[in-house]
Amino acid sequence: MRITIKTFLVLLFLALPFSGAMADEYEDTVKIFKNAGESGTFFGNSHGYAVFPTVGKGGIGIGAAHGSGRVYEAGVYVGDSKMNQLSIGLQLGGQAYSQIIFFEDKRAFDEFTSGNFEFGAQASAVAITAGASAGTSTAGSSAGASGGKNDATTAGKYHKGMAVFTVAKGGLMYEAAIGGQKYKYSPKK
């Protein structure tokens, strides 16, 4: 019971600094992805995107991640999204990262905004980061290295109409876990 309470407190501690995103955080995050290698080209070639300024992730055996984001269609803010991830396996630590999901066409956009969406295990994210650090993927984790957030060279492409990029913000996490990202969409009120 004590380990469970400690795990909960650690995850809560990791999530607190990331709980409230302001409007300029969204703009700043979009600017980072626009200036980071190949992810910048996706803005002109996509139907829309979902941006998550900060996703907090932590785990000790059982891990969790959470982030709040905004969804844009043709550059216009149309709704909000929440991302949750639960993973079980060999993992230890905490991490924060930004994430963006590009929708190649209206079909992919509609699939994501239909209410509840989950990436399959074969989907992955391209990590854009300074130095060696873990990124995220819906199958667990991925790693990447580059010169810096604003001059990174990345290689990304659409998979089933979606492309995912991440930028590590901080933290250290060792992980060999299985878990999927689930998204909930709600239209702008």
C-alpha angles and dihedrals in degrees: 000000000000092000091052092052091047091049091050092048092049092050091046090049091051093048099048098078090049101047103098123048119190125210094258090054088064092049092046092049092049089050091053091052092044090055097041111093120267095356087075092063091058092069091069095041103045135085090223146318145223117225127198111190094195131014114183117209130181141155150167104190090318114052137191137188131191137179140163122220148169128242122219129194116196088345094306121118106242106162152336133267135196122205124204129178130183121188136180124199143063106342139131133176142029136273142178125209142162119236136194128188119199121205112213096202144355092274092059091043091051091048091054095043095045089101111267121031132177129189116231121239093258093062118097141178130236109234117223109188147136111253126349113322140140119265127191137261132173088244093057118280145344134191135222143169134201144149097265146324095266099043102034122142109221136176116213139153140175119274113193089342098310135093123191128201130179136194117203111229100182148306135079126256132174110203142169098164142134118230140131132224116239123196131199118197128201123180120243112269 
